[in-house]
Amino acid sequence: MKIALINGSPKPRESASGRIVDALTAKIGEAAACVVCGAAEFARGVPAALWGSDALVFVFPLYVDGIPSHLLRFLDESMRDIAEAASGATVYVAVNNGFFEGRQNAVALEIMRNFTARAGLRWGLGLGVGAGGMIRAARMGYGPMKNLGKALDALASDILASRTGEDRVCEPNFPKALYNALAHLGWRASARKNGVKRKKLYLKS
Ligand SMILES: Cc1cc2nc3c(=O)[nH]c(=O)nc-3n(C[C@H](O)[C@H](O)[C@H](O)COP(=O)(O)O)c2cc1C
């Protein structure tokens, strides 16, 4: 079995999506041949590595309740080529977002389900991962990342069995109020670093 994991984060390194891709690849291990493609590769069209894949696993960040524009462009412009390269493949999607709630990703998963149908591929299932800001903060499967570790165990096993199923959501083992407070501290610190006063953050235009 060949599995292509497509990392749709525009960040060349240290992305939450990259961490999810690494964890899935490790969980799949020797059970299948995994290839990983990043944004730099699919910017040039369908990467050769996608050819002959039995499963396509899209992993990306939520941008404005949707799909990052470079990934959307790739899906739009290369739909036929993707369908030809990975004909009959099952599509799995893991979207992570900044807000705590994993259900924020429902619209992006819907868009991916529509893409899968239009491309004539087979929909597997989607996973909406909340609190993306924490994904790199702890070891996968431990502490606040315990739930995500379990969700990725289940996803890896679904991919290997070509299973289809209901979409799922996952949130960290961490209090939402504390996550939000830490996020605000981070935003304020980066505003300060960029010369933006706190008052300006709350201005309405
Ligand atoms: C342009 C932009 C738009 C975003 N839009 C949303 C959004 O609508 N909802 C949300 O919860 N997070 C949003 N985020 C936060 C990202 O989804 C979040 O930081 C994610 O963990 C980044 O993943 P990555 O490290 O894999 O790129 C946005 C981030 C950016 C840069």
The ligand as an SDF file (V2000), in Angstrom:
LIG
                    3D

 31 33  0  0  0  0  0  0  0  0999 V2000
   -4.1220   33.7040    7.5880 C   0  0  0  0  0  0  0  0  0  0  0  0
   -4.5650   32.8440    8.7560 C   0  0  0  0  0  0  0  0  0  0  0  0
   -5.9040   32.5670    8.9340 C   0  0  0  0  0  0  0  0  0  0  0  0
   -6.3340   31.7840   10.0110 C   0  0  0  0  0  0  0  0  0  0  0  0
   -7.6660   31.5260   10.1780 N   0  0  0  0  0  0  0  0  0  0  0  0
   -8.0950   30.7990   11.2330 C   0  0  0  0  0  0  0  0  0  0  0  0
   -9.4860   30.5530   11.4470 C   0  0  0  0  0  0  0  0  0  0  0  0
  -10.3660   30.9570   10.6820 O   0  0  0  0  0  0  0  0  0  0  0  0
   -9.8610   29.8500   12.5600 N   0  0  0  0  0  0  0  0  0  0  0  0
   -8.9470   29.3590   13.4490 C   0  0  0  0  0  0  0  0  0  0  0  0
   -9.3490   28.7180   14.4460 O   0  0  0  0  0  0  0  0  0  0  0  0
   -7.6030   29.5340   13.2520 N   0  0  0  0  0  0  0  0  0  0  0  0
   -7.1570   30.2490   12.1650 C   0  0  0  0  0  0  0  0  0  0  0  0
   -5.8150   30.4580   11.9670 N   0  0  0  0  0  0  0  0  0  0  0  0
   -4.8420   29.8160   12.8790 C   0  0  0  0  0  0  0  0  0  0  0  0
   -4.1850   28.5610   12.2760 C   0  0  0  0  0  0  0  0  0  0  0  0
   -5.1510   27.6610   11.7620 O   0  0  0  0  0  0  0  0  0  0  0  0
   -3.3720   27.8530   13.3670 C   0  0  0  0  0  0  0  0  0  0  0  0
   -2.3650   28.7440   13.8430 O   0  0  0  0  0  0  0  0  0  0  0  0
   -2.7360   26.5540   12.9330 C   0  0  0  0  0  0  0  0  0  0  0  0
   -2.3630   25.8200   14.0970 O   0  0  0  0  0  0  0  0  0  0  0  0
   -1.4850   26.7400   12.0460 C   0  0  0  0  0  0  0  0  0  0  0  0
   -1.0820   25.4680   11.5920 O   0  0  0  0  0  0  0  0  0  0  0  0
    0.3220   25.1890   10.8890 P   0  0  0  0  0  0  0  0  0  0  0  0
    1.3780   25.4230   11.9560 O   0  0  0  0  0  0  0  0  0  0  0  0
    0.2520   23.7590   10.4710 O   0  0  0  0  0  0  0  0  0  0  0  0
    0.4740   26.1260    9.7260 O   0  0  0  0  0  0  0  0  0  0  0  0
   -5.3740   31.2470   10.9170 C   0  0  0  0  0  0  0  0  0  0  0  0
   -4.0160   31.5290   10.7290 C   0  0  0  0  0  0  0  0  0  0  0  0
   -3.6130   32.3250    9.6660 C   0  0  0  0  0  0  0  0  0  0  0  0
   -2.1260   32.6350    9.4970 C   0  0  0  0  0  0  0  0  0  0  0  0
  1  2  1  0
  2  3  1  0
  2 30  2  0
  3  4  2  0
  4  5  1  0
  4 28  1  0
  5  6  2  0
  6  7  1  0
  6 13  1  0
  7  8  2  0
  7  9  1  0
  9 10  1  0
 10 11  2  0
 10 12  1  0
 12 13  2  0
 13 14  1  0
 14 15  1  0
 14 28  1  0
 15 16  1  0
 16 17  1  0
 16 18  1  0
 18 19  1  0
 18 20  1  0
 20 21  1  0
 20 22  1  0
 22 23  1  0
 23 24  1  0
 24 25  2  0
 24 26  1  0
 24 27  1  0
 28 29  2  0
 29 30  1  0
 30 31  1  0
M  END
$$$$
